[in-house]
Amino acid sequence: MTLTPTPLDAPRGDATLPAPAVALSLVAVEEAAMSVTASEASIASDGSKEPSPMQSEPPAVAAASVLQPAIATAGFAMASDPAASDGVRSSAATSAESAVDPAEDLAALTRPDFPLLSQIACLGQPLIYLDYAATSQKPRQVLEALQHYYGHDNANVHRGAHQLSARATEGFEHAREKVAAFVGAASAREIVYTRNASEAINLVARTWGEANLKPGDEVLLTVMEHHSNLVPWQLLAARTGCVLRHAGLTASGELDLDDFRSKLSERTRLVSLVQVSNTLGCLNPIAELAPLVHAAGALLLVDACQSLPHQRVNVAELGCDFLVGSSHKFCGPTGMGFLWAREALLEAMPPFLGGGEMIQDVELDTSTWADLPHKFEAGTPAIGEAIGMGAAIDYLQAIGMDRIHAWEQRLTRRLFARLQAIEGLTILGPTPEQQPNRAALAAFHVEGLHANDIAALLDSSGICIRSGHHCTQPLHRHYGLSGTARASLGFTTTEAEIDRFAEELEGTIGFLREHS
Ligand SMILES: Cc1ncc(COP(=O)(O)O)c(C=O)c1O
């Protein structure tokens, strides 16, 4: 298989902000030729058990894995090992969490699996991707899982009596078990596939919200929420008359727990917040908040978009009632996400969208609903994408989420040290000293300069960062800003990339100051 690197022609900047003052034309993109063969593949992508008679030949994967030596040496089980993927288990059980070496360079270990990251960008400079909070890059194991599904097993699920449909259904449902294990769900019945996290939140607002909220009931959110966790509740408030409240921030850019407690009352029916902010990078103490929320008689929804790719997430340990995630943030395909909720809650909720797949029996005027989780999944789902998401989970589990978190903490400290040394630059959110578990990203503002100009100029040096409001407009308004520049890292990020980014950023700031 030959993968063609993506040209660097993605739209830049933020539509709501004025155009950059510095107009830049991209220099012709020089792409490195990358030929990815099946024999170079590392982690097995399907995590499957013994091939059943219904299964086609799995994709050819070589025995030698980029990750395997480290894993084998430490005696870890691969998530794709049949014994490790048998049924639903806690995420801790299927990954290499026990032996975390903080000095371990995960970028060196994983980079060969990400051919896109080896491309040469402008002026012969290597591409540096620092936009993981927007979307992750995909390892070749995920690409191969997609290719294998569409090349060997493609059929509609749950419907056909034929072998392709049976194989597609098996892959689709097996992926659901992987998601359940990834978040520590009690069963795969608790995992509802959605298009993304936004749809999962809308599902809860439309079904649970409309069935349970009346005028005067309160939904408690926070000022740091992504628009996906603000707008669905605004729409719900318009439909039901419920009231939205928002917990504020401390001076360090963390959740203000006193304000949170003061806004939580017997009127609160639901609390919905991020586990990790995509702009502040702070980690909210969900397990600490859950008992408070439940004592007030409310339910707790956790937006885990920015935590799932970077740390171990376990719904039982968090004590939440709903949790949502997007596959594309954690190395899986776009167009796929999920809602986790306790089975009893899902049973009590009315369906979301109507159509095929979600019914048990249809009369001309009435219908009955399919069992969980299919009651919430109308129409033909994103089958290949679900299987690709399962392959992404296998990949992450094979590394181990605690290992990822440890490496990214080290990267975060380096990123902050380099950025804090730049005059006139302010980073939003807590420092690694204030919050050691904070996320590996930095949204920053440079006095007198526009974030779009900074991002555009860095792009011309092959460095991809984001600029704009990052779908947290109210949070930016809280700081009196229309936007920030944001560098967000992943486990494939190298220390050398952080250093080059910081050097180019310093040069960019100097250039912009000189020319403005
Ligand atoms: C914290 C957070 N919540 C929700 C979302 C929405 O994710 P999606 O667009 O995949 O639905 C994002 C995406 O940036 C996010 O960072």
The ligand as an SDF file (V2000), in Angstrom:
LIG
                    3D

 16 16  0  0  0  0  0  0  0  0999 V2000
  -13.4550   19.3050   24.7220 C   0  0  0  0  0  0  0  0  0  0  0  0
  -14.1560   19.0150   23.4390 C   0  0  0  0  0  0  0  0  0  0  0  0
  -15.4490   18.6710   23.4540 N   0  0  0  0  0  0  0  0  0  0  0  0
  -16.1260   18.4030   22.3450 C   0  0  0  0  0  0  0  0  0  0  0  0
  -15.5200   18.4620   21.1230 C   0  0  0  0  0  0  0  0  0  0  0  0
  -16.3140   18.1560   19.9180 C   0  0  0  0  0  0  0  0  0  0  0  0
  -15.8190   17.0430   19.2560 O   0  0  0  0  0  0  0  0  0  0  0  0
  -16.4660   16.6330   17.8550 P   0  0  0  0  0  0  0  0  0  0  0  0
  -16.3110   17.8220   16.9540 O   0  0  0  0  0  0  0  0  0  0  0  0
  -15.6480   15.4720   17.4120 O   0  0  0  0  0  0  0  0  0  0  0  0
  -17.8800   16.3050   18.1240 O   0  0  0  0  0  0  0  0  0  0  0  0
  -14.1680   18.8270   21.0460 C   0  0  0  0  0  0  0  0  0  0  0  0
  -13.4840   18.9570   19.7450 C   0  0  0  0  0  0  0  0  0  0  0  0
  -12.6120   19.7860   19.5660 O   0  0  0  0  0  0  0  0  0  0  0  0
  -13.4660   19.0970   22.2290 C   0  0  0  0  0  0  0  0  0  0  0  0
  -12.1790   19.4490   22.2300 O   0  0  0  0  0  0  0  0  0  0  0  0
  1  2  1  0
  2  3  1  0
  2 15  2  0
  3  4  2  0
  4  5  1  0
  5  6  1  0
  5 12  2  0
  6  7  1  0
  7  8  1  0
  8  9  2  0
  8 10  1  0
  8 11  1  0
 12 13  1  0
 12 15  1  0
 13 14  2  0
 15 16  1  0
M  END
$$$$
